[in-house]
Each structure stands twice: as structure tokens, then as C-alpha cells.
Amino acid sequence: MLKFLFLFVCLTYSVVCHAQRNVHDLLPEHTFTEGIEGPATDREGNIYAVNYQRQGTIGKITPAGEHSVYAVLPGTSVGNGIRFGQKGEMYVADYVNHNIFKITRKGKKVKLFAHEPAMNQPNDLALSPVSGYLYASDPNWQASTGKLWLIKPNGKVILLAENTGTTNGIEVSPDGRTLYVGESAQRKLWKYDIRQDGTLSNKQLFYSFHDYGMDGMRCDKKGNLYLTRYGKGTIVILSPEGSLLEEIPLKGKKPSNLTFGGKDRKRCYVTLADRGCFEYFDTDFPGRE
């Protein structure tokens, strides 16, 4: 009852609510490098993130808490965003060499799925639950600009937008109709309508912050958007209408991304760049993944 009263007060008076959720550590600090990013959860509840112990790797954490190297990217490649496809295949953005890799479910073979020299550095990935189309953010940090890309199931790469702000976090709504894109340097969060062919239209400002940066994001099944506030050390939860529902303080100050896992997918795991590990808290609704 108190929890619902807390939310009612927040929504009624439009105040920032720092939710009293218990936040815990998963793994010791610096199990991953400061490049820990792109977390994703598979069907069995295993959690993955890039740069386990050293750059260029992908780490795996089982539901029992065991952790190990899952895969090593070829050459000088370094991963960022990870997403699982509809058949359980893993997609990894390689921000060094302008690649999207595909790792098969059986055999853990790392294959080149898409390559585009015109990319700045493919960063976070989002997958449409309806079409299976893959979206990639592509920031140019030096110029404070960015691009957006669509990658079709056959590996064809299509430029959707350029000369935007520094595109970073990216997510598709549960119904597959909306693409959310965060511009970190500009502290603005945009939404686009997704056409049937995967292209975008009707760009609208969804939310704007006055301080601190933002990074990765995920939706729950209700369409609420969970967004990492890099530098502030919080997770912001926004409603599908763009209202601020909660702000959850973390232990670390540099949350880079998040994924849902655990029983019923109602546990939110957050990667912390300054701590090189995960923190987690329980949520009211399961993640979209």
C-alpha cells in the first residue's frame, strides 16, 4: 500500500522520486574492465557482457553465479552492444572495426554479419520484436554527432539518419512501433515511428535532461523505459507517455547499460563502468527481452 501511495504522490505532484529499491552487487568489483557494456540475457537466464577480464572478450554469468569467457572477438575488435535474435543467436557491435558480429548458438562461432566502413563506431543495438530488424546507434564523440543504422536479417546495412546528436542508447518498444534513441552529449531522448519496412519517420522529443549524461536503455513489457544516467549513478524509469516514474540510486556513478533477467525476467542487471561489475534490483514488471 505504501509503495502505491509513493507512486501516486510522484505522479500527482510531478516530483522526482528516488525509489527505495534494494540494490545488490553481482560479482566482485573489476571482474570486467571499465569497458563493461552491452548486457543481454539468453533464454536460459545466462547474462552476457563485453570485456570480461580484458578488452575484446564476452563474459558469461550463469544463474548460479559462475562466470567465464564466452567468446573472444577476432583481431583488434572490441564489443559494445549485445542483443539476442529470435532464434537465440547473439549479435555484437564492434565499435573499433565498423562490424556487427553474429555468434551462433551452437559452437560459439564468431561470424561477420555486417560491415559498413561509413560507420563511426557502432555502439548499442536494438532488435525489433516484430520484424527481427536490428538497429544500431553510431556516435561520433569528437564531433558530438551521430548516425542511426538499420541492419536487415540478410546483413544489408541501411543508413536511417545522419548529422544527429551523439546517438548512444537505443531501444524498440514492445509493440515494435517505436524506436527510442538517446543523444548523450545533448542529453535528449528522441522517439521515432517505425514503418513496416523498418525505416523511421515522425521524430519527436521524448524527454530532455538538464544535467549528467545518459547511456543504454531497455523497455519492460508494459512499455516503460529504463535509462542509465551515466555520471549521476541512477536508473530513470519513464512511462510510454514520457512521464518520469522513478529514479533509482545505484552504488556506482557510471552505469553504462542494463538487461532484465532472473526469475520471470523481473530483475534488472546494470553494468557499471567505474566498478567493472553488475549491480541489480528487482522490478515490478518483466523486461521485454
C-alpha positions in Angstrom: 0.0 0.0 0.0 2.8 2.4 0.9 4.5 1.7 -2.4 1.5 2.6 -4.4 1.0 5.7 -2.3 4.6 6.7 -3.1 4.0 6.3 -6.8 0.7 8.3 -6.6 2.4 11.2 -4.9 5.2 11.2 -7.5 2.8 11.2 -10.4 0.3 13.7 -8.9 2.9 16.3 -7.9 5.4 15.7 -10.7 8.3 15.3 -8.3 11.5 13.2 -8.9 11.0 10.0 -6.9 14.1 8.3 -5.6 12.7 4.8 -5.3 13.7 2.8 -2.2 14.7 -0.4 -4.0 17.4 -2.7 -2.6 20.5 -2.6 -4.9 22.9 -5.5 -4.7 26.2 -6.5 -6.3 26.6 -9.3 -8.8 30.3 -10.4 -8.9 33.3 -8.7 -7.3 34.4 -5.3 -8.5 36.6 -5.2 -11.6 35.7 -8.7 -12.8 35.1 -6.9 -16.0 37.2 -4.0 -17.4 35.9 -0.4 -17.3 34.6 -1.2 -20.8 31.8 -3.4 -19.4 28.8 -2.8 -21.6 26.0 -4.2 -23.8 24.5 -6.7 -21.3 22.0 -9.2 -22.6 20.2 -12.3 -21.2 19.6 -15.5 -23.1 16.6 -17.9 -22.8 18.2 -19.9 -20.0 18.8 -16.9 -17.9 22.6 -16.6 -18.5 23.8 -13.0 -18.6 26.5 -11.7 -21.0 28.5 -8.5 -21.2 31.5 -7.4 -23.2 35.1 -7.0 -21.9 35.3 -9.7 -19.3 38.8 -9.5 -17.6 40.2 -8.0 -20.7 39.1 -6.0 -23.8 37.8 -7.9 -26.8 36.1 -10.7 -24.8 32.5 -11.5 -24.0 31.8 -12.8 -20.5 29.0 -15.2 -19.4 27.4 -15.4 -15.9 25.2 -18.4 -15.2 22.1 -18.2 -12.9 24.3 -20.0 -10.3 26.8 -17.1 -10.4 29.6 -18.8 -12.2 31.4 -16.6 -14.7 33.8 -17.3 -17.6 34.9 -16.2 -21.0 32.1 -17.0 -23.5 33.8 -15.8 -26.7 36.7 -13.8 -28.0 36.3 -11.4 -30.9 38.8 -11.6 -33.8 41.8 -9.3 -34.2 41.6 -5.9 -32.7 37.7 -5.9 -32.4 36.1 -4.7 -29.2 32.5 -5.2 -28.5 29.9 -2.9 -27.2 26.1 -3.6 -27.5 24.8 -7.2 -27.4 21.4 -8.5 -28.5 19.9 -11.9 -28.9 17.9 -12.7 -32.1 14.7 -14.5 -32.3 16.5 -17.9 -32.8 18.9 -17.4 -29.9 21.8 -16.1 -32.0 23.9 -13.3 -30.5 24.7 -10.0 -32.2 27.6 -7.9 -31.1 28.5 -4.4 -32.2 32.3 -4.0 -32.8 33.0 -0.3 -32.4 36.6 -0.5 -33.4 36.3 -2.1 -36.9 32.7 -1.0 -38.0 31.3 -4.5 -37.7 28.3 -6.4 -36.4 29.2 -9.9 -35.4 26.9 -12.9 -35.2 27.7 -15.7 -32.7 25.9 -18.9 -33.4 24.1 -20.6 -30.5 25.9 -23.9 -31.1 29.7 -23.9 -31.3 30.1 -20.2 -30.3 31.5 -19.4 -33.7 32.0 -15.7 -34.3 30.9 -14.7 -37.8 30.9 -11.3 -39.6 27.2 -10.4 -40.0 27.5 -6.9 -41.3 30.3 -4.4 -42.1 29.9 -0.7 -43.0 33.0 1.5 -43.4 30.9 4.6 -43.2 30.0 3.9 -39.6 31.7 6.0 -36.9 31.7 3.2 -34.2 28.6 1.1 -33.9 27.6 1.2 -30.3 24.3 0.0 -28.8 21.9 -2.4 -30.6 18.2 -2.8 -30.5 16.1 -5.6 -32.0 12.5 -5.3 -33.2 10.3 -8.0 -31.5 8.1 -7.9 -34.6 10.3 -7.8 -37.7 13.6 -9.0 -36.3 15.3 -5.9 -37.8 18.4 -4.8 -35.9 19.1 -1.1 -35.2 22.5 0.4 -34.3 23.4 3.7 -32.8 26.6 5.2 -34.1 28.1 8.2 -32.2 31.0 10.4 -33.2 32.1 11.6 -29.8 34.7 14.1 -31.0 32.2 15.9 -33.2 29.2 15.4 -30.9 27.2 14.0 -33.8 25.9 10.6 -34.7 24.1 8.3 -37.1 21.5 5.6 -37.0 21.6 2.3 -39.0 19.2 -0.4 -39.9 20.6 -4.0 -40.4 18.2 -6.3 -42.2 18.2 -10.1 -41.5 20.3 -10.7 -44.6 23.0 -8.4 -43.2 22.2 -5.4 -45.5 23.0 -2.1 -43.8 20.8 0.9 -44.4 21.6 4.5 -43.2 18.5 5.8 -41.4 19.7 9.2 -40.1 22.9 11.2 -40.0 24.1 14.5 -38.5 22.1 13.8 -35.4 23.4 14.3 -31.8 25.7 11.7 -30.3 23.4 8.7 -30.7 24.0 6.2 -27.9 21.4 4.2 -26.1 18.7 2.7 -28.3 15.6 0.5 -27.8 12.4 -0.7 -29.6 9.0 -0.6 -27.8 7.3 -3.9 -27.0 4.8 -3.5 -29.9 7.6 -2.8 -32.4 6.2 0.6 -33.4 8.6 3.0 -31.7 12.4 3.4 -31.7 13.9 5.3 -28.8 17.3 6.9 -29.2 19.3 8.8 -26.6 21.8 11.6 -27.6 24.3 11.6 -24.8 26.1 14.9 -25.3 22.8 16.8 -25.9 21.0 15.0 -23.0 18.0 14.4 -25.2 15.9 11.3 -25.7 14.0 11.0 -29.0 11.4 8.7 -30.4 10.7 7.7 -34.0 7.8 5.8 -35.6 8.9 2.6 -37.2 7.5 2.0 -40.7 6.7 -1.5 -41.9 9.9 -1.7 -43.9 12.0 -0.8 -40.8 12.7 2.8 -41.8 11.8 5.7 -39.5 9.5 8.8 -39.5 8.0 11.4 -37.2 10.9 12.2 -35.0 9.8 13.7 -31.7 11.5 14.8 -28.5 10.5 12.3 -25.8 12.4 13.5 -22.8 15.2 16.0 -22.0 17.7 16.2 -19.1 19.5 19.3 -17.8 22.4 17.6 -16.2 24.6 14.4 -16.5 24.7 12.1 -19.4 22.8 9.0 -20.5 23.7 5.7 -21.9 21.9 2.4 -22.5 18.2 1.6 -22.1 15.7 -1.2 -22.1 11.9 -1.5 -22.0 9.8 -3.6 -19.7 6.7 -5.4 -21.1 4.5 -2.5 -20.1 6.5 -0.2 -22.3 8.2 1.7 -19.5 11.7 2.7 -20.5 14.7 2.2 -18.1 17.5 4.5 -18.8 21.0 4.7 -17.4 22.2 8.1 -16.1 25.9 8.0 -16.7 27.8 10.2 -14.2 24.8 10.5 -11.9 24.7 6.9 -10.9 20.9 6.3 -11.3 18.4 4.4 -13.4 15.5 6.6 -14.6 12.1 4.9 -15.4 10.0 6.7 -17.9 6.4 5.8 -18.9 5.4 5.3 -22.5 3.9 8.8 -22.4 7.2 10.3 -21.3 6.5 10.8 -17.6 9.3 10.3 -15.0 8.1 7.5 -12.8 11.1 6.7 -10.7 14.8 7.4 -10.2 16.7 4.6 -8.6 20.1 5.4 -7.0 22.9 2.9 -7.6 26.2 2.3 -5.8 28.4 3.2 -8.8 28.3 6.5 -10.7 28.8 5.3 -14.3 26.0 2.9 -15.3 26.6 2.0 -19.0 23.7 -0.3 -19.8 21.2 -2.8 -18.4 19.3 -6.0 -19.1 16.5 -7.9 -17.5 16.9 -11.4 -16.1 16.3 -13.6 -13.1 13.0 -15.3 -12.2 10.2 -14.1 -14.5 12.7 -11.5 -16.0 11.8 -9.1 -13.2 15.4 -8.4 -12.1 17.3 -5.5 -13.7 21.0 -6.0 -14.1 23.1 -2.9 -14.6 26.7 -2.7 -15.9 28.9 -0.2 -14.0 31.9 1.2 -15.8 33.6 2.6 -12.7 33.2 -0.6 -10.8 33.7 -3.2 -13.5 30.7 -5.3 -12.3 27.0 -5.6 -12.3 24.5 -4.2 -9.8 20.9 -5.4 -9.7 17.5 -4.6 -8.3 14.0 -6.1 -8.6 11.4 -4.5 -10.8 7.6 -4.5 -10.9 7.2 -5.8 -14.4 9.3 -8.2 -16.5 11.6 -6.9 -19.2 10.7 -7.0 -22.9 13.6 -9.3 -23.7 
